[in-house]
Amino acid sequence: MSLRNIAIIAHVDHGKTTLVDQLLAQSGVFRANEAHAERAMDSNDQERERGITILAKATSVLWHGKAGETRINIIDTPGHADFGGEVERILGMVDGCLLLVDAEEGVMPQTKFVLGKALKLGLRPILVLNKVDRPHADPDRVLNDTFDLFAAIGATDEQLDFPHIYASGKNGWATLDMSQPNDNLDPLFDLIVEHVPEPAAVKRAEEPFQMLAVLIESDPFLGRLLTGRIESGRAVPGMAIHALARDGKEIERGRITKVLAFRGLKRQPVDEGAEAGDIVAIAGLSKATVADTLCAMDVTEALPAQPIDPPTISMTVSVNDSPLAGKEGDKVQSRVIAARLLKEAESNVAIKVRETDAKDAYEVSGRGELQLGVLIEGMRREGFEVSISRPRVVYQKDEVTGERLEPIEEVMIDVDDEFSGIVIEKLSARKAELKDMGPSGAGKTRILLMAPSRSLIGYQGEFLTDTRGSGVLNRVFSHYEPHKGPIDQQRKGVLISNSDGETAAYSLWNLEERGVMFVGAGEKTYQGMIIGENARTDDLDVNPMKAKQLTNVRASGKDEAIRLTPPRRMTLEQAIAYIDDDELVEVTPKSIRLRKQVLNPSFRKRKVRED
C-alpha cells in the first residue's frame, strides 16, 4: 500500500473543511446509513459557531484507484491570517497540497500568503477551482489570476506547470474538463495519487527514528501529544527517545508510551509501531514542544524547523476588579488566570504570555485580534472572569539603525462602487498606502492597500458602518516598516454611569438623545461603567437609574408607554476593538461590559491632569 501526505490550504471560507467532508464520505470513512455532522473536522464549539477552522487537524482515507490501494493523510488547515503560523509548519510535513480558490471571489490575501509558503518549501500544489457551480463563478479568469500569482511570487518552471481541476466541494464532485460533468470526487483522488510524490522518508525506514514535532495538544489521559511526520525509522511504544531543540541541545529524555495514527476521523493506537513517512501523534514526553526533534538516543543532530512567527498584537489580561466581580464566574483569582494562560501558551506556540509589573496582570501576545479573542472566549466559557485592555501592536527594533519598526498588513477590500471613496479616504487618513484598485464584478470595486496594523485596530466597525454592512475586508501580515508616526483615530465619546444600581427605562429614554445605548432597562450597572456612545467626541458622566417622579396630580390622559430603542450589543471582538486606551472590557461567563480603568470620576479627571 502506497502513502501520500497532503495539506489543504486556502483563504478563509473558500471551502476547505466542506471538501474534506466529501473526501471522507466518498472514501468510505462513513457507513452509508451513518449520521455525521456537517464540517466534521471542525470539532471545536467556537469553530462551529464562527464557521472557521481554528486548529489544524489530520485525518486519513483509503483510496482504491487506478494505482491500487493508497492511504492519503489529509491535513485541514486554518484559513484565517491569525492562524497562519500553523499553516507554515504543517506544510513542512507534507509532500503536496491542494490550493483551493473560490471560482467567484478569486485570489485573496491569504491565498497569496499560503501559496508563498508552499512554493518556498518546494511543494507543487494542485489548484482546485472550487464553487464553480455558483451563479457568478468565472473559473477561467480565476485560473489566469492564479497563474499570474504563481509567477509573481517566484514559482519555478516546474511549479508553474501545476495541474488544475474544477470542483464543487459542497455537492461533492470534481472534473478535469468543465464540458464533461461528473458526480463524484474520483478525478481528484486520482490526481492526488498521480501528482503528489510518496514521502521520501519511506526510503529511510532502516535508519534511526527521527520526527519533527509540528502540532501539540494536551490529552487528559495521555498527557502531551506531539504530532509530526516520521522522517526516518519506526516509532514503537516503549522505545527510549530524547528531544532536541533546534540548536541540537537535549531538552529531555523519555519513552514513547503511545503511538497514535490517524484513521478516518479517529486516532488509533498502533501497537506494532508506525512506519517512516506516516503522520502520527506520540505521547510520553512532558517538555518537548513544536519545532523540537524527537529521535532515537543515538541521534545528536536536530531536523531543520520553520521558525515560529513573532507576535504582532498584544493586550493585558488582568483580574476583574469591578463592583460586580465574582458574581457570574467561579475562576477569578490571579493564580488561576495565570495557570490557564500559561497552559494555552504551552499548547499554542503562536501565543506568548509575560507577567507585567502591575499586580495581577499578564501581557498576552499573538498574531491578531481574532486569535486573542478566541482565547478569551474559550476562558469565558470555562467560568473565568477577566478584564481586557485595548490591543497594542508589538514593535521591533532595527538591528542596524536602531529604528523602531511596526507591523504592516496587506489589506484587500471588496466594496460596492459607491462606497470606495469613503473607504480610501478613511484608510489614507490612517496612514494606509493605496497599491491597486479595479473592478471585481458587477458594481463592485477591489481595493488593495498596505496599512499599519495599529491603524486597523477598531476600524472594522467603522468600515461596516461606512459600507452599510456590504463591504468585505481581508487582511494578512506582510512585513515590518519604520514607524509611520501618530495616527489620528478619532472616536466618539462614551456615556459613563455615575453610580451603582439598575438602569431605569425612563432614564435611558431621556438619554437616547445623547447617543446610542449599550444597555437595556433593568440591567445592573456601576460607577465608571460605559453604558453608551456619546453623539459628541467627549466623555459624559450620566445617571441611568433616575426614575420618573410620581405625584398625586392626575393627568387628563394616561402616560404613554416608554418605548426604548434596542441597545447595541457587542461581541467580544467588537468590544475589544471598540475600547480606548483608558478603558477595559469586563468579560464574565454571562456578560461583556465596557468600563473605564479608573471608575471614580474625580480620580479619573485627576489622572488626566497628571498625564
C-alpha positions in Angstrom: 0.0 0.0 0.0 1.4 3.4 -1.0 1.2 6.6 1.1 0.5 10.2 0.3 0.6 13.2 2.7 -1.2 16.4 1.6 -2.4 19.6 3.2 -5.5 21.6 2.1 -4.7 25.4 2.0 -6.8 28.3 1.0 -8.2 31.7 2.0 -10.8 31.7 4.8 -14.3 30.5 3.6 -13.1 29.0 0.3 -14.4 25.6 1.2 -11.5 23.5 2.7 -13.4 21.8 5.5 -16.5 21.2 3.3 -14.3 19.5 0.7 -12.7 17.3 3.4 -16.2 16.2 4.4 -16.9 14.9 0.9 -13.5 13.3 0.6 -14.2 11.4 3.9 -17.7 10.4 2.8 -16.7 9.2 -0.7 -13.7 7.2 0.5 -15.9 5.1 2.8 -15.0 6.6 6.2 -18.7 6.9 7.0 -21.1 4.0 6.6 -23.9 4.6 4.1 -26.5 5.0 6.8 -24.3 6.7 9.4 -25.2 10.1 10.6 -22.3 12.5 10.7 -22.0 16.2 11.5 -21.5 18.8 8.7 -17.9 20.1 8.7 -16.9 17.0 10.7 -13.3 18.3 11.0 -14.4 21.5 12.9 -15.0 19.7 16.2 -14.4 22.8 18.4 -17.6 24.7 19.6 -16.2 28.0 18.5 -15.2 26.6 15.1 -18.8 25.5 14.5 -20.3 28.8 15.7 -17.9 31.1 13.8 -17.8 28.8 10.7 -14.0 28.9 10.5 -11.2 26.4 11.2 -9.1 27.5 14.2 -6.9 24.4 14.8 -5.3 22.3 12.1 -6.5 18.7 12.2 -5.3 15.5 10.5 -7.4 12.7 9.1 -6.7 9.8 6.6 -8.6 8.0 3.9 -8.0 4.8 2.0 -8.4 5.2 -1.8 -8.8 2.2 -4.2 -8.0 3.9 -7.5 -6.1 3.2 -10.8 -2.8 2.8 -8.9 -4.2 0.3 -6.3 -4.7 1.0 -2.6 -3.3 4.3 -1.3 -3.5 5.8 2.2 -3.9 9.5 1.9 -3.2 11.6 5.1 -5.1 14.9 4.8 -4.4 17.9 7.0 -7.2 20.6 7.1 -5.5 23.9 7.8 -6.9 27.2 9.1 -7.7 29.9 6.5 -7.6 32.9 8.7 -4.4 35.0 8.8 -4.2 35.0 12.6 -3.5 31.2 12.5 -1.1 31.4 9.5 1.9 30.3 11.5 0.4 26.9 12.0 -0.1 26.5 8.2 3.6 27.2 7.5 4.7 24.5 9.9 2.2 21.9 8.6 3.4 22.4 5.0 6.8 21.2 6.2 5.5 17.7 6.9 3.5 17.1 3.7 4.7 16.3 0.2 1.9 18.1 -1.7 -1.0 20.4 -1.2 -4.4 21.3 -2.6 -4.7 25.0 -3.2 -8.4 25.9 -3.1 -9.5 29.1 -4.8 -13.1 30.3 -4.9 -14.1 30.5 -8.6 -16.1 33.6 -7.9 -14.0 35.5 -5.3 -10.7 34.6 -6.9 -7.3 35.2 -5.4 -7.4 36.7 -1.9 -4.7 37.9 0.5 -4.5 34.6 2.4 -4.3 32.7 -0.9 -1.1 34.6 -1.7 0.2 34.1 1.9 -0.2 30.3 2.0 0.8 29.8 -1.6 4.0 31.7 -1.0 4.8 29.4 2.0 4.1 26.3 -0.1 6.3 27.4 -3.1 9.1 28.4 -0.7 9.2 24.8 0.7 9.4 23.4 -2.9 5.9 21.9 -3.0 4.0 21.6 -6.3 0.4 22.5 -5.5 -2.7 21.1 -7.2 -5.1 24.0 -8.0 -8.7 23.2 -7.1 -11.1 25.8 -8.6 -13.9 25.4 -6.0 -17.5 26.5 -6.1 -17.6 26.5 -9.9 -21.4 26.0 -9.7 -22.0 29.4 -8.2 -24.0 31.8 -10.4 -21.2 34.4 -10.8 -18.3 31.9 -11.0 -15.6 32.7 -13.6 -13.1 29.8 -13.4 -11.2 30.9 -16.5 -10.5 34.3 -15.0 -9.5 32.9 -11.7 -7.2 30.3 -13.3 -5.4 33.1 -15.1 -5.2 35.2 -12.0 -3.8 32.3 -10.0 -1.1 31.6 -12.7 -0.1 35.3 -12.5 0.1 34.9 -8.7 2.4 31.8 -9.1 4.7 33.8 -11.4 4.6 37.0 -9.3 5.8 35.2 -6.1 8.7 33.3 -7.7 7.4 29.9 -8.7 9.9 27.7 -10.6 9.1 26.4 -14.1 8.2 23.1 -12.6 5.8 24.7 -10.0 4.2 26.9 -12.8 3.2 23.7 -14.6 0.6 23.0 -12.0 -2.4 20.7 -12.6 -5.9 22.2 -12.1 -9.3 20.7 -11.5 -12.8 22.1 -11.3 -14.9 21.2 -8.3 -17.9 21.8 -6.1 -16.9 20.8 -2.6 -20.4 21.3 -1.2 -22.0 19.0 -3.9 -19.1 16.5 -3.9 -17.9 16.4 -7.5 -14.8 17.3 -9.5 -13.9 17.2 -13.1 -10.8 17.9 -15.2 -12.9 19.3 -18.0 -16.0 21.6 -17.5 -17.6 20.2 -20.7 -17.6 16.7 -19.1 -19.8 16.8 -16.0 -19.2 14.3 -13.2 -21.0 13.3 -10.0 -18.1 12.3 -7.7 -14.6 13.2 -6.5 -12.8 10.2 -8.2 -10.8 12.5 -10.6 -9.5 14.5 -7.6 -8.4 11.3 -5.7 -6.6 10.0 -8.8 -4.9 13.4 -9.4 -3.6 13.4 -5.8 -2.2 9.9 -6.1 -0.7 10.7 -9.6 0.8 14.2 -8.9 1.8 14.1 -5.2 5.1 12.1 -4.6 5.4 9.3 -2.0 7.2 10.6 1.2 11.0 10.5 0.7 11.1 9.2 4.3 9.8 5.8 3.2 13.3 5.1 1.8 14.9 5.8 5.2 12.9 3.1 7.1 16.0 1.3 8.3 17.7 4.4 9.7 17.3 5.6 13.4 14.0 7.1 14.4 13.5 10.9 13.8 10.4 13.1 13.9 9.9 16.8 13.9 7.0 18.0 16.2 4.6 20.2 14.2 1.4 20.2 16.3 1.0 20.0 20.1 -2.1 19.3 22.2 -2.9 18.0 25.7 -4.8 14.8 26.4 -6.3 14.3 29.9 -5.2 10.6 29.9 -2.0 10.5 27.8 -0.6 14.0 28.6 1.3 15.9 26.0 0.7 14.7 22.4 3.2 15.8 19.7 2.2 15.3 16.0 4.5 15.1 13.1 5.8 13.1 10.2 8.3 10.3 10.9 11.3 11.3 8.9 13.2 8.0 9.3 13.0 4.7 11.2 10.0 3.5 13.2 8.1 4.7 16.3 7.3 1.8 18.6 5.7 2.1 22.1 8.2 1.6 24.9 11.1 2.9 22.8 13.6 5.2 24.5 13.8 8.6 22.8 15.1 12.1 23.6 14.0 15.5 22.4 16.5 18.0 20.8 16.0 21.8 20.4 16.6 23.5 17.1 20.3 24.1 18.1 20.8 20.4 18.9 20.7 20.8 22.7 18.9 18.0 24.5 15.6 19.0 26.2 14.6 15.8 27.9 14.7 12.0 27.7 11.8 9.6 27.9 9.9 6.6 26.5 7.2 6.5 23.9 4.0 5.5 25.8 1.6 5.6 22.8 1.8 5.9 19.1 -1.5 7.2 17.6 -2.1 7.0 13.8 -4.9 8.9 12.0 -7.5 6.5 10.6 -10.6 8.3 9.3 -11.7 10.8 12.0 -10.2 8.8 14.8 -6.8 8.4 16.2 -6.0 4.7 16.8 -3.1 3.2 18.8 -0.5 1.4 16.7 1.0 -1.2 19.0 3.3 -2.7 16.4 4.8 0.8 15.6 4.4 3.3 12.8 6.5 3.4 9.6 8.7 6.2 8.2 6.6 8.7 6.2 3.4 8.3 8.2 1.9 11.2 10.2 1.4 10.2 13.8 0.9 11.6 17.4 3.4 10.5 20.1 2.8 10.5 23.8 5.5 10.1 26.5 7.4 13.4 26.8 6.5 16.4 29.1 8.8 19.3 27.9 9.2 18.9 24.2 7.2 21.3 22.0 6.6 22.4 18.5 9.8 22.7 16.3 11.7 20.2 18.5 13.1 16.9 17.1 12.0 13.6 18.7 14.6 10.9 17.9 16.4 7.8 18.9 19.0 8.1 21.6 22.0 7.8 19.2 20.8 10.7 17.1 22.5 14.0 18.0 21.5 16.4 15.2 18.1 18.2 15.1 16.0 18.3 12.0 15.7 21.8 10.3 12.5 23.5 11.6 10.5 26.5 10.5 10.9 29.5 12.8 7.8 30.4 14.8 6.3 33.7 13.6 6.7 36.5 16.1 3.5 38.0 17.6 2.2 41.3 16.2 -0.6 42.2 18.7 -0.6 42.2 22.5 -3.1 43.0 25.2 -3.2 43.0 29.0 -5.3 40.3 30.8 -6.0 41.2 34.4 -8.1 40.2 37.3 -11.7 41.6 37.2 -11.9 44.2 39.9 -15.3 45.8 39.1 -18.1 46.1 41.7 -19.8 43.1 40.0 -16.7 40.9 40.2 -17.2 37.3 41.3 -21.0 37.4 40.7 -21.1 35.4 37.5 -17.9 33.4 37.3 -16.0 31.0 39.6 -12.5 31.4 38.4 -11.4 34.9 39.4 -8.1 34.5 41.2 -4.9 35.8 39.5 -3.0 32.4 40.0 -5.9 30.5 38.3 -5.9 33.0 35.4 -2.1 32.8 35.1 -2.1 29.0 35.1 -4.7 29.0 32.3 -2.8 31.5 30.1 0.5 29.5 30.6 -1.3 26.3 29.7 -2.6 28.0 26.5 0.9 29.3 25.6 2.3 25.7 26.1 -0.1 24.2 23.5 -0.3 27.2 21.2 3.2 28.3 20.3 1.9 31.4 18.5 0.8 32.9 21.8 3.3 34.4 24.3 2.5 35.2 28.0 4.5 37.6 30.1 3.9 38.8 33.7 3.7 42.6 33.9 4.9 45.0 36.6 1.4 45.6 37.6 -0.2 43.3 40.2 -2.5 40.6 38.9 -2.0 41.4 35.2 -0.4 39.5 32.3 0.6 40.6 28.8 -0.7 38.1 26.2 0.8 38.4 22.6 -0.5 36.7 19.5 -0.9 37.0 15.7 -4.1 39.1 15.7 -7.3 40.2 17.4 -9.2 37.1 16.3 -6.7 34.7 17.8 -6.7 36.6 21.1 -10.5 36.9 21.0 -10.8 33.1 20.6 -8.6 32.5 23.7 -10.6 34.9 25.9 -13.9 33.5 24.6 -12.7 30.0 25.5 -11.7 31.1 29.0 -15.1 32.9 29.4 -16.9 29.6 28.6 -14.8 27.8 31.2 -16.0 30.1 34.0 -13.3 32.8 34.1 -13.8 36.5 34.9 -11.1 38.8 33.5 -10.5 42.4 32.4 -9.0 43.0 28.9 -7.2 46.1 27.7 -7.2 47.6 24.2 -4.9 45.6 21.8 -1.5 47.1 21.1 0.9 46.4 18.3 4.2 44.7 19.1 7.1 46.8 17.8 10.5 45.5 16.7 13.9 47.3 16.6 16.1 47.5 13.5 19.4 45.8 14.4 21.4 48.1 12.2 19.9 51.6 12.7 18.1 51.1 16.0 14.9 52.5 14.4 11.5 51.3 15.7 9.7 49.1 13.3 6.0 48.4 13.2 4.0 45.6 11.5 2.4 46.4 8.1 -0.6 44.4 6.8 -1.8 43.8 3.3 -5.5 44.8 3.2 -7.8 43.7 0.4 -11.3 45.2 0.3 -14.3 44.3 -1.9 -16.9 47.0 -1.7 -19.8 48.5 -3.7 -18.5 51.2 -6.1 -20.4 54.0 -4.3 -18.5 53.3 -1.0 -15.0 53.1 -2.4 -14.3 56.8 -2.0 -15.1 56.9 1.8 -13.1 53.7 2.4 -10.0 55.0 0.7 -10.4 58.4 2.4 -10.7 56.8 5.9 -7.7 54.4 5.5 -5.5 57.1 3.9 -6.0 59.2 7.0 -4.8 56.1 9.0 -1.5 56.1 7.0 -2.5 53.3 4.6 -1.0 53.3 1.1 -3.2 52.5 -1.9 -1.4 49.9 -4.1 -4.1 48.8 -6.6 -7.7 49.4 -7.4 -10.0 47.9 -10.0 -13.4 46.3 -10.7 -14.3 43.0 -9.2 -17.6 42.0 -10.6 -21.0 43.7 -11.1 -20.9 47.1 -9.4 -18.0 46.2 -7.0 -14.5 47.5 -6.6 -11.5 45.7 -5.2 -9.0 47.9 -3.3 -5.5 46.7 -2.3 -3.7 48.7 0.4 -0.7 48.4 2.8 -1.7 49.7 6.3 0.0 49.7 9.7 -1.6 47.1 12.0 -2.3 49.7 14.6 -4.4 51.7 12.2 -6.8 48.7 11.7 -7.4 48.2 15.4 -11.0 49.3 15.9 -11.6 50.0 12.2 -13.8 47.0 11.4 -17.0 48.5 13.0 -16.4 51.9 11.3 -15.9 50.1 8.0 -19.2 48.2 8.2 -21.0 51.4 9.0 -19.4 53.3 6.1 -20.3 50.5 3.6 -23.7 49.8 5.2 -22.6 46.2 6.0 -21.9 45.3 2.4 -18.1 45.6 2.4 -15.7 42.6 2.9 -12.2 43.4 4.4 -9.4 40.8 4.4 -6.0 41.4 6.0 -2.8 39.5 6.3 0.6 40.4 7.9 3.1 41.5 5.3 6.3 42.9 6.8 7.8 45.4 9.2 8.5 49.1 8.3 9.8 52.1 10.1 7.2 53.7 12.5 4.9 55.9 10.5 4.2 58.5 13.2 0.9 59.3 15.1 -2.4 58.2 13.6 -5.5 60.4 14.2 -8.1 57.8 15.2 -10.9 59.9 16.5 -13.7 58.0 18.2 -16.9 59.4 19.6 -17.0 59.8 23.4 -18.8 57.5 25.7 -21.7 57.8 28.2 -20.5 56.6 31.7 -22.7 55.6 34.6 -22.1 57.9 37.7 -23.5 55.5 40.3 -24.3 51.8 41.1 -27.7 50.2 40.7 -30.1 49.1 38.0 -30.9 51.0 34.8 -34.3 52.6 34.6 -36.3 52.8 31.4 -37.3 56.4 31.9 -33.7 57.5 32.4 -32.5 55.5 29.3 -35.3 57.0 27.2 -34.1 60.5 28.2 -30.5 59.6 27.4 -31.3 58.3 23.9 -31.0 61.8 22.5 -27.4 61.9 23.8 -26.3 58.8 21.8 -26.5 55.1 21.3 -27.2 52.9 24.3 -25.2 49.7 25.1 -27.5 48.5 27.9 -31.3 47.9 28.3 -33.6 48.6 31.1 -33.3 46.7 34.4 -29.6 45.8 33.9 -27.0 46.1 36.7 -24.6 48.9 36.3 -21.9 50.6 38.4 -19.9 53.8 38.6 -17.4 54.0 35.8 -19.2 51.5 33.6 -19.7 52.6 29.9 -23.4 52.4 29.1 -23.5 54.0 25.6 -21.7 56.0 22.9 -22.0 59.8 23.1 -23.0 61.6 19.9 -20.1 64.1 20.6 -16.4 63.4 20.9 -16.2 64.0 24.7 -17.0 61.5 27.5 -20.1 62.3 29.6 -21.0 61.0 33.1 -24.8 60.3 33.3 -27.3 58.8 35.7 -29.0 55.8 34.0 -31.0 55.0 37.2 -33.2 58.1 37.5 -36.8 57.1 37.7 -39.8 59.3 36.9 -41.0 61.3 39.8 -44.6 60.3 40.8 -47.1 63.0 42.0 -50.7 62.8 43.2 -51.9 65.0 40.3 -53.7 63.0 37.7 -53.2 64.0 34.0 -56.2 64.1 31.6 -54.6 61.3 29.6 -52.6 58.2 30.6 -48.9 58.3 30.4 -47.6 56.9 27.1 -45.7 53.7 27.4 -41.9 54.2 27.2 -40.5 52.6 24.1 -36.7 52.2 24.1 -34.6 51.7 21.0 -32.9 48.2 21.3 -29.4 48.6 22.7 -26.3 47.9 20.6 -24.9 44.6 21.8 -21.2 44.0 21.0 -19.5 40.7 20.5 -16.2 40.1 22.4 -14.1 41.0 19.4 -16.2 44.2 18.7 -15.8 45.3 22.3 -12.1 44.7 22.4 -11.7 46.7 19.2 -14.0 49.5 20.4 -12.4 50.5 23.7 -9.9 53.3 24.1 -6.5 53.2 25.9 -8.1 54.2 29.2 -10.9 51.6 29.1 -11.3 47.9 29.7 -13.6 45.1 28.7 -15.0 43.1 31.6 -15.6 39.5 30.5 -17.6 37.1 32.5 -19.4 33.8 31.6 -22.7 35.8 31.3 -21.8 39.3 30.4 -19.5 41.5 28.3 -19.3 45.0 29.8 -17.3 48.1 28.9 -15.8 50.2 31.7 -13.2 52.9 32.4 -9.9 51.7 34.0 -10.4 54.3 36.8 -14.0 54.0 37.9 -14.3 57.1 40.2 -14.9 60.3 38.0 -12.8 62.5 40.3 -9.8 60.2 40.3 -10.2 59.9 36.5 -10.0 63.6 36.0 -7.0 63.9 38.3 -5.2 61.1 36.3 -5.9 63.0 33.0 -4.4 66.2 34.6 -1.3 64.2 35.7 -0.8 62.7 32.3 
